Amino acid sequence: MLAPLLAILCGLLLAADVLAGVKGMNRVVRALRPFATVIGVVAIVVGILSLLSALGIILVLSGLILATSTLAGIPKAGAALSRAGRSLAAARAVIGVLALAVGIVSLLGQVHLR
């Protein structure tokens, strides 16, 4: 249940420019922005734990973009991870929309009617 919610949060942050016209979306994104780095780091960890799924791959990609500045501080691997995050930033909106869509579909797939 955590991974789909995390994907939705990542998607909202990454696709903020695309979703700017949606009523109330600017307020949601403004509330989430201070936590973008934390959300990114958690997305990387959760994504690595479920790397064999589409959701896991999207979480890792989203996390790399959101946590780029923090990843630079990791000894030895930080520079490469930060470079990867900056490279992926060009596709920020696309990855954000994918994360949002996959997160919503995964969340709806977990809802069971009783």
DSSP file (Angstrom, degrees, kcal/mol; ACC not computed):
  #  RESIDUE AA STRUCTURE BP1 BP2  ACC     N-H-->O    O-->H-N    N-H-->O    O-->H-N    TCO  KAPPA ALPHA  PHI   PSI    X-CA   Y-CA   Z-CA
    1    1 A M     >        0   0    0      0, 0.0     4,-1.2     0, 0.0     5,-0.1   0.000 360.0 360.0 360.0 -26.4    0.0    0.0    0.0
    2    2 A L  H  >  +     0   0    0      1,-0.2     4,-2.6     2,-0.2     5,-0.2   0.909 360.0  57.3 -71.1 -42.5    3.0    2.3    0.6
    3    3 A A  H  > S+     0   0    0      1,-0.2     4,-2.4     2,-0.2     5,-0.2   0.907 106.6  46.5 -61.3 -46.2    4.5    2.0   -2.9
    4    4 A P  H  > S+     0   0    0      0, 0.0     4,-2.0     0, 0.0    -1,-0.2   0.912 114.3  48.2 -64.0 -39.2    1.4    3.2   -4.8
    5    5 A L  H  X S+     0   0    0     -4,-1.2     4,-2.2     2,-0.2    -2,-0.2   0.902 112.0  49.9 -64.9 -39.9    0.9    6.2   -2.5
    6    6 A L  H  X S+     0   0    0     -4,-2.6     4,-2.6     2,-0.2    -1,-0.2   0.890 108.8  52.3 -64.5 -40.5    4.6    7.1   -2.8
    7    7 A A  H  X S+     0   0    0     -4,-2.4     4,-2.7    -5,-0.2    -1,-0.2   0.883 108.4  51.2 -63.4 -38.5    4.3    6.9   -6.6
    8    8 A I  H  X S+     0   0    0     -4,-2.0     4,-2.4     2,-0.2    -2,-0.2   0.921 110.7  48.0 -65.0 -43.6    1.3    9.3   -6.5
    9    9 A L  H  X S+     0   0    0     -4,-2.2     4,-2.1     2,-0.2    -2,-0.2   0.930 113.6  47.2 -62.2 -45.5    3.3   11.7   -4.3
   10   10 A C  H  X S+     0   0    0     -4,-2.6     4,-2.9     1,-0.2     5,-0.3   0.923 111.7  51.5 -60.5 -44.2    6.3   11.5   -6.6
   11   11 A G  H  X S+     0   0    0     -4,-2.7     4,-2.4     1,-0.2    -2,-0.2   0.895 108.4  50.6 -61.5 -41.4    4.0   12.0   -9.7
   12   12 A L  H  < S+     0   0    0     -4,-2.4    -1,-0.2     1,-0.2    -2,-0.2   0.912 114.5  44.1 -63.0 -42.3    2.4   15.1   -8.2
   13   13 A L  H >< S+     0   0    0     -4,-2.1     3,-0.8     1,-0.2    -2,-0.2   0.916 118.1  42.6 -69.2 -42.8    5.8   16.6   -7.5
   14   14 A L  H 3< S+     0   0    0     -4,-2.9     3,-0.4     1,-0.2    82,-0.2   0.836 118.7  43.0 -75.8 -32.4    7.3   15.7  -10.8
   15   15 A A  T 3X S+     0   0    0     -4,-2.4     4,-2.3    -5,-0.3    -1,-0.2   0.076  75.8 119.9-100.9  24.0    4.3   16.6  -13.0
   16   16 A A  T <4 S+     0   0    0     -3,-0.8     4,-0.4     1,-0.2    -1,-0.2   0.869  74.5  51.3 -57.9 -39.1    3.5   19.8  -11.2
   17   17 A D  T >4 S+     0   0    0     -3,-0.4     3,-0.7     1,-0.2    -1,-0.2   0.891 111.9  46.4 -66.7 -38.4    4.0   21.9  -14.3
   18   18 A V  T 34 S+     0   0    0      1,-0.2     3,-0.5    -3,-0.2    -2,-0.2   0.863 117.0  44.1 -69.6 -36.5    1.7   19.7  -16.4
   19   19 A L  T >< S+     0   0    0     -4,-2.3     3,-1.8     1,-0.2    -1,-0.2   0.332  80.2 106.9 -91.9   6.9   -1.0   19.6  -13.6
   20   20 A A  T <  S+     0   0    0     -3,-0.7     6,-0.3    -4,-0.4    -1,-0.2   0.781  75.2  57.2 -59.2 -28.6   -0.8   23.4  -12.9
   21   21 A G  T 3  S+     0   0    0     -3,-0.5     2,-0.3    -4,-0.2    -1,-0.3   0.632  82.0 101.7 -78.8 -13.2   -4.2   24.0  -14.6
   22   22 A V  S X  S-     0   0    0     -3,-1.8     3,-2.0     1,-0.1     4,-0.5  -0.573  86.8-105.3 -75.8 129.8   -6.0   21.5  -12.3
   23   23 A K  T 3  S+     0   0    0     -2,-0.3    -1,-0.1     1,-0.3    -2,-0.1  -0.307 100.6   6.2 -59.2 128.4   -8.0   23.4   -9.6
   24   24 A G  T 3> S+     0   0    0     -4,-0.1     4,-1.5    -2,-0.0    -1,-0.3   0.314  96.0 111.5  84.8  -7.3   -6.3   23.1   -6.2
   25   25 A M  H <> S+     0   0    0     -3,-2.0     4,-2.7     1,-0.2     5,-0.2   0.871  70.4  58.1 -69.6 -36.2   -3.2   21.3   -7.5
   26   26 A N  H  > S+     0   0    0     -4,-0.5     4,-2.3    -6,-0.3    -1,-0.2   0.884 105.9  50.6 -60.8 -37.6   -0.9   24.2   -6.9
   27   27 A R  H  > S+     0   0    0      2,-0.2     4,-1.7     1,-0.2    -1,-0.2   0.901 110.9  48.3 -66.9 -40.8   -1.8   24.2   -3.2
   28   28 A V  H  X S+     0   0    0     -4,-1.5     4,-1.6     2,-0.2    -2,-0.2   0.930 113.2  47.0 -64.6 -46.1   -1.1   20.4   -3.0
   29   29 A V  H  X S+     0   0    0     -4,-2.7     4,-2.2     1,-0.2    -2,-0.2   0.896 109.9  53.3 -65.8 -40.1    2.3   20.7   -4.7
   30   30 A R  H  < S+     0   0    0     -4,-2.3    -1,-0.2    -5,-0.2    -2,-0.2   0.877 109.2  49.8 -61.4 -37.0    3.3   23.7   -2.5
   31   31 A A  H  < S+     0   0    0     -4,-1.7    -1,-0.2     1,-0.2    -2,-0.2   0.828 115.3  43.5 -70.3 -31.3    2.5   21.6    0.6
   32   32 A L  H >< S+     0   0    0     -4,-1.6     3,-2.0     1,-0.2    -2,-0.2   0.771  92.5  82.1 -84.7 -27.3    4.6   18.6   -0.7
   33   33 A R  G >< S+     0   0    0     -4,-2.2     3,-1.8     1,-0.3     4,-0.3   0.827  84.5  57.7 -53.4 -41.3    7.6   20.6   -2.0
   34   34 A P  G 3  S+     0   0    0      0, 0.0    -1,-0.3     0, 0.0     3,-0.2   0.759 111.6  45.0 -61.9 -19.5    9.4   20.9    1.4
   35   35 A F  G <> S+     0   0    0     -3,-2.0     4,-2.9    -4,-0.2     5,-0.2   0.266  79.6 108.6-104.5  10.4    9.3   17.1    1.6
   36   36 A A  H <> S+     0   0    0     -3,-1.8     4,-2.4     1,-0.2    -1,-0.2   0.881  79.6  47.8 -58.7 -42.6   10.5   16.4   -1.9
   37   37 A T  H  > S+     0   0    0     -4,-0.3     4,-2.5    -3,-0.2    -1,-0.2   0.921 113.8  46.7 -66.6 -43.2   13.9   15.1   -0.9
   38   38 A V  H  > S+     0   0    0      2,-0.2     4,-2.5     1,-0.2     5,-0.2   0.924 113.1  49.3 -64.5 -43.9   12.6   12.9    1.8
   39   39 A I  H  X S+     0   0    0     -4,-2.9     4,-2.3     1,-0.2    -1,-0.2   0.902 111.2  51.5 -60.9 -40.4    9.9   11.5   -0.6
   40   40 A G  H  X S+     0   0    0     -4,-2.4     4,-2.1    -5,-0.2    -2,-0.2   0.916 110.2  46.7 -63.1 -45.0   12.7   10.9   -3.2
   41   41 A V  H  X S+     0   0    0     -4,-2.5     4,-2.1     2,-0.2    -2,-0.2   0.923 114.2  47.4 -64.6 -44.5   14.9    9.0   -0.8
   42   42 A V  H  X S+     0   0    0     -4,-2.5     4,-2.9     1,-0.2     5,-0.3   0.890 109.8  54.4 -63.7 -38.2   12.1    6.8    0.4
   43   43 A A  H  X S+     0   0    0     -4,-2.3     4,-2.6    -5,-0.2    -1,-0.2   0.896 107.4  50.3 -62.6 -40.2   11.0    6.3   -3.2
   44   44 A I  H  X S+     0   0    0     -4,-2.1     4,-2.4     2,-0.2    -2,-0.2   0.942 113.3  45.3 -62.5 -46.8   14.5    5.0   -4.0
   45   45 A V  H  X S+     0   0    0     -4,-2.1     4,-1.8     2,-0.2    -2,-0.2   0.945 117.2  42.9 -63.5 -49.3   14.5    2.6   -1.1
   46   46 A V  H  X S+     0   0    0     -4,-2.9     4,-1.0     1,-0.2    -1,-0.2   0.885 114.0  53.0 -65.7 -37.5   11.0    1.3   -1.7
   47   47 A G  H  < S+     0   0    0     -4,-2.6     3,-0.4    -5,-0.3     6,-0.2   0.892 107.4  50.4 -64.1 -40.6   11.7    1.1   -5.4
   48   48 A I  H >< S+     0   0    0     -4,-2.4     3,-1.1     1,-0.2    -1,-0.2   0.868 106.7  55.6 -65.3 -36.0   14.8   -1.0   -4.9
   49   49 A L  H 3< S+     0   0    0     -4,-1.8    -1,-0.2     1,-0.3    -2,-0.2   0.745 120.7  30.2 -68.7 -22.4   12.9   -3.4   -2.7
   50   50 A S  T >< S+     0   0    0     -4,-1.0     3,-1.4    -3,-0.4     6,-0.6  -0.237  78.1 139.8-127.5  45.5   10.4   -3.9   -5.5
   51   51 A L  T <   +     0   0    0     -3,-1.1     6,-0.1     1,-0.3    -1,-0.1   0.679  60.3  69.1 -66.6 -20.3   12.7   -3.4   -8.5
   52   52 A L  T 3  S+     0   0    0     -3,-0.1     2,-0.3    -4,-0.1    -1,-0.3   0.333  92.6  72.0 -84.5  10.1   11.2   -6.3  -10.5
   53   53 A S  S <> S-     0   0    0     -3,-1.4     4,-2.0    -6,-0.2     5,-0.2  -0.838  87.6-118.2-119.8 160.7    8.0   -4.4  -11.0
   54   54 A A  H  > S+     0   0    0     -2,-0.3     4,-2.4     1,-0.2     5,-0.2   0.888 117.1  54.6 -61.3 -38.8    7.0   -1.4  -13.1
   55   55 A L  H  > S+     0   0    0      1,-0.2     4,-2.2     2,-0.2    -1,-0.2   0.906 106.8  50.4 -62.5 -42.0    6.1    0.4  -10.0
   56   56 A G  H  > S+     0   0    0     -6,-0.6     4,-2.1     2,-0.2    -1,-0.2   0.906 110.8  48.3 -63.4 -42.5    9.6   -0.3   -8.5
   57   57 A I  H  X S+     0   0    0     -4,-2.0     4,-2.4    -7,-0.2    -2,-0.2   0.919 112.3  48.5 -64.7 -43.4   11.4    1.0  -11.5
   58   58 A I  H  X S+     0   0    0     -4,-2.4     4,-2.7     1,-0.2     5,-0.2   0.876 109.9  52.8 -65.7 -36.9    9.3    4.2  -11.7
   59   59 A L  H  X S+     0   0    0     -4,-2.2     4,-2.8    -5,-0.2    -1,-0.2   0.915 109.5  48.4 -64.2 -42.1    9.9    4.8   -8.0
   60   60 A V  H  X S+     0   0    0     -4,-2.1     4,-2.3     2,-0.2    -2,-0.2   0.937 113.9  46.3 -63.7 -45.8   13.6    4.5   -8.4
   61   61 A L  H  X S+     0   0    0     -4,-2.4     4,-1.6     2,-0.2    -2,-0.2   0.923 115.2  46.5 -62.6 -44.4   13.6    6.9  -11.4
   62   62 A S  H  X S+     0   0    0     -4,-2.7     4,-2.6     1,-0.2     5,-0.2   0.921 111.9  51.1 -63.0 -44.3   11.4    9.4   -9.6
   63   63 A G  H  X S+     0   0    0     -4,-2.8     4,-2.5     1,-0.2    -2,-0.2   0.883 105.5  55.6 -62.2 -39.6   13.5    9.2   -6.4
   64   64 A L  H  < S+     0   0    0     -4,-2.3    -1,-0.2     1,-0.2    -2,-0.2   0.898 111.7  44.2 -60.8 -39.7   16.7    9.9   -8.4
   65   65 A I  H >< S+     0   0    0     -4,-1.6     3,-0.9     1,-0.2    -2,-0.2   0.937 116.9  44.4 -69.7 -46.2   15.2   13.1   -9.7
   66   66 A L  H 3< S+     0   0    0     -4,-2.6     3,-0.2     1,-0.2    -2,-0.2   0.807 120.0  39.8 -71.1 -29.5   13.7   14.2   -6.4
   67   67 A A  T 3X S+     0   0    0     -4,-2.5     4,-2.4    -5,-0.2     3,-0.3   0.080  75.5 122.2-108.5  23.5   16.7   13.4   -4.3
   68   68 A T  H <> S+     0   0    0     -3,-0.9     4,-1.0     1,-0.2    -1,-0.2   0.896  75.6  48.0 -54.3 -46.7   19.5   14.6   -6.7
   69   69 A S  H  4 S+     0   0    0     -3,-0.2     4,-0.3     1,-0.2    -1,-0.2   0.867 114.0  46.4 -67.1 -35.4   21.0   17.1   -4.3
   70   70 A T  H >4 S+     0   0    0     -3,-0.3     3,-1.5     1,-0.2    -1,-0.2   0.855 104.7  60.8 -73.8 -35.3   21.1   14.7   -1.4
   71   71 A L  H >< S+     0   0    0     -4,-2.4     3,-1.7     1,-0.3    11,-0.2   0.782  89.9  71.0 -64.5 -26.2   22.6   11.8   -3.4
   72   72 A A  T 3< S+     0   0    0     -4,-1.0    -1,-0.3     1,-0.3    -2,-0.2   0.758  90.6  61.6 -62.0 -24.0   25.7   13.9   -4.2
   73   73 A G  T <  S+     0   0    0     -3,-1.5    -1,-0.3    -4,-0.3    -2,-0.2   0.503  76.2 106.5 -82.7  -4.2   26.7   13.5   -0.5
   74   74 A I  S <> S-     0   0    0     -3,-1.7     4,-1.8    -4,-0.2     5,-0.3  -0.633  80.1-111.2 -77.8 126.7   27.0    9.7   -0.7
   75   75 A P  T  4 S-     0   0    0      0, 0.0     2,-2.8     0, 0.0    -1,-0.1  -0.274  85.5 -12.6 -59.9 142.7   30.7    8.6   -0.7
   76   76 A K  T  4 S+     0   0    0      1,-0.2     4,-0.4     2,-0.0     3,-0.2  -0.280 139.8  46.5  66.2 -54.6   32.0    7.1   -3.9
   77   77 A A  T  > S+     0   0    0     -2,-2.8     4,-2.3     1,-0.2    -1,-0.2   0.608  89.0  86.1 -92.4 -12.2   28.6    6.5   -5.6
   78   78 A G  H  X S+     0   0    0     -4,-1.8     4,-2.6     1,-0.2     5,-0.2   0.868  85.6  51.7 -60.3 -42.2   27.1    9.9   -4.9
   79   79 A A  H  > S+     0   0    0     -5,-0.3     4,-2.2     1,-0.2    -1,-0.2   0.916 112.8  45.5 -63.7 -42.6   28.5   11.7   -7.9
   80   80 A A  H  > S+     0   0    0     -4,-0.4     4,-2.2     2,-0.2    -2,-0.2   0.906 114.2  48.3 -67.3 -41.7   27.3    9.1  -10.4
   81   81 A L  H  X S+     0   0    0     -4,-2.3     4,-2.2     2,-0.2    -2,-0.2   0.903 111.9  49.4 -65.2 -40.8   23.8    9.0   -8.7
   82   82 A S  H  X S+     0   0    0     -4,-2.6     4,-2.2   -11,-0.2    -2,-0.2   0.896 110.3  50.8 -64.7 -40.7   23.5   12.7   -8.8
   83   83 A R  H  X S+     0   0    0     -4,-2.2     4,-2.2    -5,-0.2    -2,-0.2   0.895 109.4  51.3 -62.1 -41.0   24.5   12.8  -12.5
   84   84 A A  H  X S+     0   0    0     -4,-2.2     4,-2.2     2,-0.2    -2,-0.2   0.907 109.4  50.2 -63.3 -42.1   21.9   10.2  -13.2
   85   85 A G  H  X S+     0   0    0     -4,-2.2     4,-1.0     1,-0.2    -2,-0.2   0.895 110.7  48.7 -63.1 -40.9   19.2   12.3  -11.4
   86   86 A R  H  < S+     0   0    0     -4,-2.2     4,-0.4     1,-0.2    -1,-0.2   0.872 111.1  51.0 -67.3 -36.4   20.2   15.4  -13.4
   87   87 A S  H >< S+     0   0    0     -4,-2.2     3,-1.0     1,-0.2     4,-0.2   0.898 110.1  49.1 -66.6 -40.4   20.1   13.4  -16.6
   88   88 A L  H >< S+     0   0    0     -4,-2.2     3,-1.9     1,-0.2    -1,-0.2   0.715  91.0  81.1 -71.2 -20.3   16.6   12.1  -15.8
   89   89 A A  G >< S+     0   0    0     -4,-1.0     3,-1.5     1,-0.3    -1,-0.2   0.750  79.1  68.2 -60.7 -23.6   15.4   15.6  -15.0
   90   90 A A  G <  S+     0   0    0     -3,-1.0    -1,-0.3    -4,-0.4     3,-0.2   0.816 105.2  41.9 -64.1 -28.7   14.9   16.3  -18.7
   91   91 A A  G <> S+     0   0    0     -3,-1.9     4,-2.8    -4,-0.2     5,-0.3   0.027  80.0 125.8-103.8  25.0   12.1   13.7  -18.6
   92   92 A R  H <> S+     0   0    0     -3,-1.5     4,-2.3     1,-0.2    -1,-0.2   0.889  73.4  44.6 -51.6 -50.6   10.7   15.0  -15.3
   93   93 A A  H  > S+     0   0    0     -3,-0.2     4,-2.5    -4,-0.2    -1,-0.2   0.900 114.1  49.1 -66.7 -41.0    7.1   15.6  -16.5
   94   94 A V  H  > S+     0   0    0      2,-0.2     4,-2.4     1,-0.2    -2,-0.2   0.939 113.9  45.2 -64.3 -46.9    6.9   12.3  -18.4
   95   95 A I  H  X S+     0   0    0     -4,-2.8     4,-2.7     1,-0.2    -1,-0.2   0.878 112.6  53.5 -64.2 -36.8    8.2   10.3  -15.4
   96   96 A G  H  X S+     0   0    0     -4,-2.3     4,-2.4    -5,-0.3   -81,-0.2   0.920 109.5  45.9 -63.8 -45.0    5.8   12.2  -13.2
   97   97 A V  H  X S+     0   0    0     -4,-2.5     4,-2.6     2,-0.2    -2,-0.2   0.904 114.3  49.4 -65.3 -40.9    2.8   11.4  -15.2
   98   98 A L  H  X S+     0   0    0     -4,-2.4     4,-3.0     2,-0.2     5,-0.3   0.924 111.3  49.0 -62.6 -44.2    3.8    7.8  -15.4
   99   99 A A  H  X S+     0   0    0     -4,-2.7     4,-2.3     1,-0.2    -2,-0.2   0.915 112.6  48.1 -62.3 -42.4    4.4    7.6  -11.7
  100  100 A L  H  X S+     0   0    0     -4,-2.4     4,-2.2     2,-0.2    -2,-0.2   0.932 115.1  44.5 -63.4 -46.4    1.0    9.2  -11.1
  101  101 A A  H  X S+     0   0    0     -4,-2.6     4,-2.6     2,-0.2     5,-0.2   0.937 116.4  44.7 -65.8 -47.8   -0.8    6.8  -13.5
  102  102 A V  H  X S+     0   0    0     -4,-3.0     4,-2.6     1,-0.2     5,-0.2   0.883 113.2  52.4 -65.9 -37.4    0.9    3.7  -12.3
  103  103 A G  H  X S+     0   0    0     -4,-2.3     4,-2.3    -5,-0.3    -1,-0.2   0.918 111.7  45.1 -63.1 -43.8    0.4    4.7   -8.6
  104  104 A I  H  X S+     0   0    0     -4,-2.2     4,-2.7     2,-0.2     5,-0.2   0.931 114.9  47.5 -66.8 -45.0   -3.3    5.2   -9.1
  105  105 A V  H  X S+     0   0    0     -4,-2.6     4,-2.0     1,-0.2    -2,-0.2   0.915 114.0  47.7 -62.6 -42.8   -3.8    2.0  -11.1
  106  106 A S  H  X S+     0   0    0     -4,-2.6     4,-1.0    -5,-0.2    -1,-0.2   0.900 112.2  49.5 -65.3 -40.2   -1.8    0.0   -8.4
  107  107 A L  H >X S+     0   0    0     -4,-2.3     4,-0.6    -5,-0.2     3,-0.6   0.922 111.9  47.5 -65.1 -43.5   -3.7    1.6   -5.6
  108  108 A L  H >< S+     0   0    0     -4,-2.7     3,-0.6     1,-0.2    -1,-0.2   0.834 107.8  57.2 -66.6 -31.2   -7.0    0.8   -7.3
  109  109 A G  H 3< S+     0   0    0     -4,-2.0    -1,-0.2     1,-0.2    -2,-0.2   0.736 104.8  52.1 -69.2 -22.2   -5.8   -2.8   -7.9
  110  110 A Q  H << S+     0   0    0     -4,-1.0     2,-0.5    -3,-0.6    -1,-0.2   0.598  85.5 100.2 -89.6 -12.2   -5.2   -3.2   -4.2
  111  111 A V    <<  -     0   0    0     -4,-0.6     2,-0.5    -3,-0.6    -3,-0.0  -0.627  59.9-160.9 -77.5 124.8   -8.7   -2.1   -3.2
  112  112 A H        -     0   0    0     -2,-0.5     2,-0.4     2,-0.0    -2,-0.1  -0.903  13.1-133.9-110.1 132.1  -10.8   -5.1   -2.5
  113  113 A L              0   0    0     -2,-0.5    -2,-0.0     1,-0.1     0, 0.0  -0.697 360.0 360.0 -82.1 132.4  -14.6   -5.1   -2.5
  114  114 A R              0   0    0     -2,-0.4    -1,-0.1     0, 0.0    -2,-0.0   0.383 360.0 360.0-118.6 360.0  -16.0   -6.9    0.5
